[in-house]
Amino acid sequence: MLFTNSAAVLALVGLAAAAPAKQEPRMLSHDDVVLPRADGGYDVMKDWQWTDIERRMEKQARERAEEEKRRVLAGETIPAGARIRSEAQPDLERRCDKTTEVQVLTDTQFTNWDVAMSPVIGATGGQATVAVSKGYSITNGITVGAGADWTIAKDVFSASLKIDYSHSWTTSDTQTFTYFITPGQYGLVVSNPYTRRLTGNVVTGCTDDPSYDPYTSDSYEDQNYSGMSWVAGPIRLCNSTTYPVPFCVGTGTHN
């Protein structure tokens, strides 16, 4: 699901800044969705409300894409595929200017697949609860084709895209988000991070005969949830009558 950023999401739902950043722990129902606020607090809505917001954001994303396409065709912006940085490397033997460049082909933002924030708990003997637990992590990441020199490419990416690929977030023990699990079901707390994804090519070699290696870059936004540092994006209960629990967003299972 495409979006602009977390600030745009909050503006869309009218949750700009209503309460102090510090909020007391609360028990959440199976259909509650937690949305972060810019002040470090959070708001809770039902999943049907979040689904409605997602639909509206998808509509806005399509409109933005059409506007961007119009601007590109009109020559008002730099088209996709522009190279955003290069590092020259003299090569006396071949007598050419050898470079490493990052070519951006797509730049999209969306809510990503489930990221676990707790173990799976089974409410097999009656109602149970599950809370965010420590030790679950997520990291800015990038994958590059085998032909690229990652030592050189990493520096180019960091300088060009302004993304720290060593930055990670790890959950801590907290009772801020504790969900009831319906009897007879299994559930866990998950995050669906707001993600910026860049795709394109690492272009290396002589300028008259370069090689192209594809890359995919995923990065996230910092967010504080009443004292816990994590990535921005909705937090919810993912539950099922079966185990392992199928992903609520994405493909896979939670074990």
N, C-alpha and C positions, 0 to 999 in steps of 0.2 A: 504494500500500500504506500503510495507516494505521498510526500508532505514537504513543507518548506523547512521548518525547524520547530523546536519545542515552544518557542515564543509564539509562533503562529498558531500552534495548536491551542495554547492557553487563550489567545485572543479569540479564537473561533468559538470556544465553549464559554467565554466570558468569565474566566477564572484568573484574571490578571494578578491581583494581590489582595487578598481579603483578610488573612489572618496572620498572626506572628509565625515566624519560621519554626519554632519549637512546638510540637504537638504531642499530646499524650498518646500512649499506645491504645489501640482499639481493636475489638474483635470484628472481623469482616465476614460477610456471608459469601457463599460459594459464587454468587453472581456479581460481586463487587469488583470494580476496576479502580486502581489507584493511579492518579495522574499527578506528576510533579508540578510544583509551582516555582517561579523564578526566585522567590524569597526563601527557598529551602523547605517549605512546607509541602503539603499535598492535599488534593481533593479526591473524594470518592464518588463514583457514579456507578450505575448499573451497566451491565455489559451491553444491553440493548441501546443505551444512550451512547456508549462508545462506538458501537457499530454504526449508528446514525452519523456520528462525527466523522468516522472513517469514510463513509460514502460522500459526505460533503467535501472532505479534503481530496478525495480522488477526483471529484468534479473540478475543483480548483486546480489540481495538478495538470489535468488535461488542458484546461484553459491556458495555463502558463506555458505548457509545451507548445501549443499552437502559436502563442504570442512570440515565443523564442524562435520558432521556425520562421515566422513572418519577419522578425528582425534580422535573422541570418540571411534570408533571401533578399532583403532590402539593403544588406551591407551595413547594418547598424551595429553589429557586434562581431566579435572574433568567432569564426565558425569552429565547430567541433573538428578536432584533428590538428589544431594549431600546436606547435611545439613550444613548451613554456620555459625550457631552460636547457642549456648545453654546457658541457665542460670539454674544452679542447685538450687533446692529448697529442703532442707532436710525435710523428712516426717518420723518422728520417729514412728508414729503409724503403718505405713505400712512397715517400715523398707526397704525403697527403695529410689533410687535417682530419684526425681521428676524433670523433666526438661521442659522448653519451648523452642522449636526450630523452625526456619524458614526453610522450605524445598522448594527450588526453582525447579519447573518443566519446566517452559518455560520463556524465556527472549527475547521479540521481540520489535521492533521499527517500527513505522508506522505513516502516517499522519491520524489524527483522524477525526471524524465527525465534522460537522459545529458547531462552537461556535459563537453566535451572538455578534457583536461589535457595533450595531446600531439598532434603531427601523426599522420596515418595513415602507417604504415610497411608496405611490402609485402615478404613473405618469399618472393619469386619465385625467387630463386636458391639457396635453402637457408634454414636457420634464421636468424632475425633477432631483434633486441631493440628495445624501445621504452621510453623513460623519460619521466617527467613533465618537461615543458619550460616555460620561462618565457613569460609574456605571455598566458596564458589567464585569463579573469576571470569573475566572477559578482557581481551586485549585488542588494541588497534592492530590490524594485521594486513599483510600484503603477500600475495603470491606472484612469482615472476617465472617466466619461461626458463627452461634449463640452459638456454644459450646465453643468458645475460650474466655479467659479472656482478654478483649481488653486492660485493664490497664497494664497488664504484656506484652502482645503481642506488644503494641505500642512501648515500650522501646526497645524490641528486634528488631523490624523492623527498627527503626530509627538508632540504633547502627550497625545493620548488613548490611542493604541495603544503608545506607548513604543518606537517603531521608528525607527531612523535610516535614512532612505531614500537617504542619500548614501554609506552604508557599502558598500565593495566589497572583494573579495578577489582577488588576482592570484597566479598560480603563479610559482615561481622555479626556476632550474635546480637539479635535485637528482637524485642517483642512489639516493635512498631507495627509490623504487618503479620497478624495471626489470623488464619482463616479457619472457619468451621468446615469440616468435610462431611457431606451427607452420608448417613449410615449405608453400608453396602458398597461404598465407592472408595477409590484410591485417588489421592491428590498430592500436588506439590505446588509451591510458589514459583512462578516463572516471571521473567522480564522479557518484554519485546522491545529491544533497544531501537531508538531513533538512529538510523545508520546512514552515513554518507558513503556511497560506493562510486569509485572512479575506475574506469577500465580504459585500456589503451595499449600502447606498445612502448617498450624500452628500445630506442633506436641507437645502435652502436656501429662503429666502423668508420670508414672513409665516407665523406659526404657524397661522393659520386656512386658508391655502391654499399649502402648501409644494410645491416641486418635488423630484423624486427622480431622482438620477443614479447608476447602478450603479458599483461599484468592485470591483477584485480586488487584494489585497495579498499578496505573497510575501516572506517573510523567512527568514533562515538563522541557524544557530548558529556562533559562532567555534570553531575547533579548531586545535590545533597538532600537526603531524605531524613529530616529531623535528626541529624547527627551522623547518619550513615552515608559515606561517599560511594556513589554508584554511577551508572550511566543513565541518561535521560530516556524516558519511555514508559509506557504503561506497565504496571505490575498487576498480576491477577493469579487466581487459582486455576490450574489446569487439572481437571478431574475426569475420571472415567470409571465405568463399572468393571473394566478389564485391567489386567496387569500383564506386561508393562503398559504404562499410560501413553496413548498416542499423543504426539505433539498437537497442541491446540492451534498453533500457527507454524506452518512448515511441515516437513516430512521427517518422520523418525519416531522413536519411542523413548520415554523416560523410564529408567530402571531403578 
